[in-house]
Amino acid sequence: MELGDEAPEIVRMTAEILERTASLEVRAADSDEIVLAGRAITRAQVESGGVSLDVSDAARLARVTPGTAIKIVFAGKERFTGAIDRVAGSALHIPTTGASEDEAIGKALDLVAMIEAGAVHPLHVVERTPFTRATGFLPRAWPFFIAGAVLLVVAGLMWRRTPVPA
């Protein structure tokens, strides 16, 4: 990303925005205990009537059992409540329901989008250097002027060596 160096406040604010991420927590519905931190989730996908989650380490799911009532808290607000229906290794499944199959799939897609947004690892700005690329006509055109000058010299040499008909 390139920004001008005339406004260091804009550069600082942009870096802060790039490094900011949403928080996601899977909590027990009855006790607010964190069952699973969002960044432990490696994959979320719509699968057979709900959402399937994979985590980075199966040990994180050691205390999770089928039937556990959970709530998903995104950016400090409760966004989804449900119960886990399957736990296998490093994966679990959360069913989604709706008045119709389309509504249930829509809720599952929304849940996946929210989980992916909250499970993302933050970016880190590693370098801040001033914007120095030339933007004027002459700084950008000089290579073409040189190529044109070389072609003119070659054409002049060829014209000089061409014999004049008598």
N, C-alpha and C positions, 0 to 999 in steps of 0.2 A: 504494500500500500504506500502511496506517495502523497505527502502533504507538504505544503509550503512551510518554510521555517519562520515566516513573519508572525505567526500566531502560536506561540508555544503552549498557550492554554488549550487551544484546539487539539494540538498533538497530544497533550496529557490526557484530555478527556477521551480522545479516540482510543488511546492505549488502555484506559480504564474500561471502556466499553468492550474492547476485544478480549480483555481478561475476565470479564464478568460472565458467570454462568448461573443458571437457575439451580435451586436446590430441590432434591427429590428424596423423599423418605417413604419407606413402606413401614407403617406402624401397626401395632396391635390395636384393634378397634376399641377394646375396653380399657387399656391402660396407658396408651400413648408411648409405650415402649417401642423403640426402633427395632423392627424385625430385620430390615435390610436397608442399607444405605444405597442411594441411587447410583453412586459411582462403582458399586460392586456389580452392577448389571452390565453384562457384555452384549446381550442381544435381546430384543423384544420383537415378537411377530404374532400376527393374527393366526390362530390355529384352533381348529375344531371347537367352535362355540365359545371362544374366549381369546385370551392372550397368554402366550407361552414366554417365560423369561428364563434366560440362561445367566448364571452368575459366574464370576471368575474363580471361585473356590467352593467346592461342595460343602466344606465345613461351615460356611456362612448359613446354610440351610439346616444345620443340625437340630435346631430347636423348632423348626417349622414343620407342622404336620397338616395333613388334609383336614379341612374343616376349620382351620384357623381363620377367624374373622380379622380382616385387615382394612386399613384405610390408606390411601395413597395421598400424601401431602406434597403438593408442588408449589414452590415459592411461598411456603408458609401457609397455604390455604388447602383445606381438605377438598380434593377433587373427585375421589372415587372411593366407594366402599363396596366390599364384597368378601367372599371367602375363598380360600385356596382349595381347589379340589384334587390336585395331584402334585406330589413331590417325588422326583426321581433323580438321584444323583445331584447334579448341579443345575437342575431345571425345575421350574414349578409352573403350574397352570392356574390362571384366574379366569373363571367363566364370566361372560358378560351376557346380560339379558336385555330384552326390549319387547315392545308390543308386537313387533314383527321381526322376522329374520334380518331384514335390511337395517332396522334400528339397532339390533344387537351387533351386527357387523360394523355399523357406524360408530357405536360406542367403543368397540374393540379397536378400530382404527384411530379414534381420538386418544384412547389410552396408550396405544403404541407411540403415537406422536409425542405425547406428554412425557412418556418414559424416556424416549430417545433424547428429548430436549434436556431432561433433568439428569440423565446418566452421562452426558458428554463431559469429557475432561477439559479443564480450562486451557485456553491458549495463553502463552506468555510472550510478551514483546521482548525480544532478545537484543534488538539494536535500534537505536534512534540516530539516524544520520540526516544531515540537511539534504534537501532536494537540490540537486546540482545539474540536472540534465539541461542542455542548451535548448532554448525554445524559440529563439529569434530566427529570422530568415537566413542571415549569413552563417551563423554557426551550424545550421542544419544543411545548407546548400554547398559549403566549400568542397566536399568530396566530388560533387557533380561538376563544379567549376574546374577542378584539377583534371577530371576525366575528359572534359571538353577541351582543355588546354593541350593535353597529350594528343588527342585526336587531331587538333589543329596543327600541331608540330609535325605529326606523321604525314598529314595531308600536304603541308608545305614542303617537306622533304621529297615526297613523291612527285610533286609538281616541278620541283627544281631538277630532278633527274630525268624527267620526261623529255626525250629529244624533240626539238622543234622541227616540223616537216619543212623541207626546203622548197 
